[in-house]
Amino acid sequence: MSCPITTLDRPVRVAVIGSGPSGFYATEALFAKTNDVSVDMFERLPAPFGLVRYGVSPDHLKIKNVIKVYEKIAEHKNFSYFGNVTVGKDVSVSELRKFYDAIIFTCGAESDRRLGIPGENLLGSHTATEFVGWYNGHPNFLNHKFDLSHEVGVIIGQGNVALDVARILAKTADELKNTDIAQYALEVLAESKVREIHLIGRRGPAQAAFTPVEIRELGHLNDGDPILDPQELILNEASQQEINDPQHAQRKKNFEILQQFTALPNLNKRRKVLIRFLRSPLEIQGKNHVEKVVLEKNQLVGTAHHQKAQGTGVKEEIACGIVFQSVGYYGTPIPEVPFDFQKGIFPNQA
């Protein structure tokens, strides 16, 4: 914020662009600092709360309860909300500057990073954001179609969003019906023929980006099992150092949970989530629709906490009918606002 809050003879006027968690927490911080500030929040969708409403998995209802905190912030007498307004289209940044002392951009990263490989635009290849938005009732994805008539699906990525996609695909309709999932999505998922879900990561189990809470949930599916080859849990020296580092306790907990998965009894449940490490996608193949994913096996090179995946030249294929890409988010440029196209973010300090 460029203008001092205490030097004006009127309330400081602030525009907050985006109504997700960061927008509300920024607003809360302003109100905590002084009563002499008014905040107008602009949101391109009609309804507020961003990723909490449209990104948090529908079976994580406790996390969505944070909306109550945002509702309380919105009750402040100096707060106003303007939905269905796209900054850069309906109103320009130049126009906003005429009426506000400061503009805070909290609009996040709305799109996905792409794999940059042949075939990623085939029918049946989707981004995780599309699927998550669809089953959460996001207005932009209501009409998206996901063909779940194939038995095998592949998810590229091993972050929490990738695990959300895997878990939703692996759960039964009975497990999902009392969640916050969109009704139309529940009806499609109830008819899903997907029985085998491959969760692909380019590095090893010590570097996986998911959290212990998320990975543990895969061990509690009513009709699905996590499947893991014990050989893929053999660590090199640098990876062993990483999981033993007390500053990265989460990695050790992840590894312990993965070890527990290898010891689970085979109950012949209908759906299986195969967790596979040290593989990178080279190509998605098919005539008009996804038919297979070509992977290259990797090895890790480098020192602890700086290891990179290096291809070995050894390839393998997974025949499948649907692919989800979950390899990170990418921001959306706004006219008149600096944008780093390489990183996909607004350049910023601290």
N, C-alpha and C positions, 0 to 999 in steps of 0.2 A: 504494500500500500504506500503510495507516494506522498499523500498529504497527511500532515500531523492531525490527530484527532482532536487535540485540545486547543487549536489556535483559531478556529472559525467561530463566528457569532451565531451559527445555526448548526443543526445536526449534520454530521458528515453523511453524504449520500453515497451508498455503495451498491453496485449492481453485481450480483452473483450469477454466473452463467452455468447452469447445471444444478439439478436438484437431487443428486445422489448423496451418499454419506459425506464426501468431502465438502460439498456445498453447505450442508447443514452444520457440519462441525466448524467450518469457517465462520458461518453466521453466528453460531453459539459463542465462538471466541470473541467476535466483535461485540456482541451484547454483554459479555462478561467484562470487557474492558471499560465500557462506558455506556450510559444511557443516551448520550448525544450522538447516536448513529441510527440511520434508517437503512434497511436492507430491502431491495427489490430483487427477487429471485426469478430468473427466466429459465424456462424448460421447453424444449422442442416437442416433448410428448404432452398429452393432456394431463396425465397423472404424475405425481412426484415419486421420489425415493429411488430412482435409478436402479443400480444393481441389486439393491436389497429387494426390490419388487420383482425385477425381471431377470436377475442373474443368480441369486441364491437358489440352490436346489429346492424344489417344492417339498421334499421330505425333511428339510432342515427348518422346521417351524420355529424353533427356539431362537435361531439367528434372526429370523424375520421380525421377532418381537422388538428389535431395536427401533422399528418404525415409531413406537410409542414415544421414544426420546425425540425424534424429529418432529412429531406432531406437537409436542410441548414447546419446542423451539419456535414452531410456526405460529403459536398463540401469542407471541410477543407483540405488543401494541405497535411497534415500529417495523413490523415485517409484512411484506406483501408478496404474493405469488402470482406469476403470470405464466400459465401453461399454454401449450400449442404455439409457442413463439420460437422461431429459429433465428438465432443471432447470425448475421451475415447474409440473411435472406429477407426476413420480415422486418428486421431493424439492423442497421449497420453499426459497427464499432464506433465509427465517427459520430453517428447520431447519439449513441450512448454517452460518449465523452462530453457532449454538450450539457448533459443533465446530471452526471455523476462525478464525484470526486475520485473514485477508484472503481476499477472493474476487476473482479476476481474470476478467473476461468477455472471452473471445477467440472468440466464436461468429460473428463476421462478419455479413455481410448475405446472408441465405439466399434472398430472393425478388427479384423484378424491379420496377423502376419501370415504370409503364404509360404508354402514349402519351396516354391520355385522349381518344381520338377515336372517332367512331361506327364500329361494325363490328369493333372489335379483339377481340371475344369470339366471332366467327364460327368455325365449324369450319374448320380449315386455318390459323388464326392462332395462333401459338405464341410463347412467350418463348424467348430463346436459352438460358436456364438449363435449361428442360425438355429441349431437344434435346441440349445438352452433357451433362446428367446421364444422358440415355437412352443415348447412344453410349459413355459411360464406365461404364455398369453401376451407376449410383447406385440404391440400393434404392427410393427414392421414385418413380423414373421408369421402372421396368422394364416396366410395362404400358402405357406411353404409345404411341400410334399416330401415325405421321407418313406422310401420303399423298404419296408421291413419284412419283405416276403422271402428274403434270403437267409440261410442258416448262419452265415459267417459275416461278422463285421470287424473292421479294423479301426483302431483309434491311434493316431500318431501324436504322441505327447504323453507325459506322465505327471502333469501338474494336477492340482485339485479339480480344475474344470474337466480335465480328461477323465478323472475318476468319477465325477458327477455323471458324465455321459455314460460311462461303463455301468455304473450302479443303476441308473434309470433303465438302461437296456436290459439289465439282468434281473430287475425286480418283477414280481408278478403284479397283475392288476389289483389283487387284494392288498398287496403291500402299498400300492400307490393311491388307492381310492380315497383314503382319508387324509391325504396330503393336500398341498395347495396347488396341485397340478391342474392345468387347463383341461376341461372336460373332453374337448375334441382330441387332445393328445392322449388322454387316458384310453379313449376308445380305440385309437390306432395302436397304441402299445399293447392293449389287451389282445390284439390279433397278431402280434409280432411273431415271426417264425425264427427270429435270431436266437441261436442256441450257443454260439461260440463267439466270444468277444476277445480280440487280441489287443492288448495295451502295450504299445511299442515305445521304448525309450532309447535314445542314441547313446547314452552313457550307462553307467552301472548302478547297482542298488544303493551305493553310498552317495550318489549324486542326484537321486530322484527328487523331484521338486514337490511331491505331495507331502502332506502333513500326517502325523500318526493317527489323528482322529479320522481323517478321510480314508486312509488305507485300511484301518482296522474294520471299517464298516463292511468291506468286501467279505469279511469272514463271518458275517451275520445275515446273509441272504437266505430267505426261506427256501428257495428252489435253485440256488446257484452256488458255485464254489470257486474260490480263487485257485488257480493252478500255476505252479512255479517249479521249474527244473532246479533242483538243489545245486547243480553244477554252475548255475548262473549266480549263485551267492558266494562263489569262491572269489575272494578279494585279492587284488595285488597289494603290495606294501603301502603304496601311497593312499589307496582307498581305506586300508586298515587304519592308517594314521588319521584319516578324516573322521571316521566314525568314533575313534577314541578321543577326539578333541573335545574337551568339556565345554568349549564355547559353541559347539554344534551338537548339543545333546539330542536334538530332533533326529539327526541322521542315525544315531545309534538306536533310538526307539523304532524308527522305520525299519531298520535292518532286523531287529528282534522280532517285529511283527511278521516280516517276510519269512523269517526262519520258522515261525510258528505255522505259517501257511503250508510249508512243505511237510509238516507232520500231521496235517488234518486227515482224518479218515475219509476214504472215498465212499461217499454216500450215494453216488450215481444220481445227483441232482440234474435237472434238465438243462440248466444253463451253466456255462463255464466261462470264467474270466482268466485268460492266459496272460500273465504278466511277463513280458519279454524285454530283456535288457541288451545293450550293446548292438543295436541295429538302427540303421538309418534308411529312410525310404529313398529309392533311386527313381522309381517310376510307378505310376498307376496305369494299368493296361486295360484295354477293352475296346470293342469296336465303336459302340455308341454309349455304352454303359460300363460302369466299373465291373471288371471280371477278376482282376488280381492285383496285388501289390508286390513289387519287386524290392527286396531289402538287401542291404549290404551289411555283413557282420563287421563290427568295429573292435578295436582294442584301445585301451586308454594309454595316453602318453603324457608325461609331464610330472611335476611334483604335486604333493598333497595340496588340495584346494585350488590347483591350477591345471588340472588334468583336462585334456581335450580328447574327443573321440576321433580316431583315425581309422579310415576304412582299410580292410584287409584284402579286398578284392573277392572275397567269398560271398556269393549271392544265394539268396533263397527266395521263394515265392509263397505267397499266401493267396489261395483262391478265395474270393469274397464277393459280396454283392453291394456293400456299402462301406464308405470310408469317412471318418471324421478327422479333421485337422485341428489340433489343439496345441499350437506351438507359440502362443503368446498373442498379445493385443497390439493394435496399431491405431494411433490417434487419427482424428479427422481434421484437416485444416479449416480454419475460419478466415475469411477475407479480412485483411488489415492486421492480422495477428501473425507474428513470426512463427515459422514451423520448420522443424528439423525432419526432412523427408527420409533421411537415413535411419534415424532412431524412431521416427513416428511420434514425436512429442513436441510440445511447445518448449522452446529453450527456456531454461529457468535457472535461478540461483538458489541453492540450499532447498 
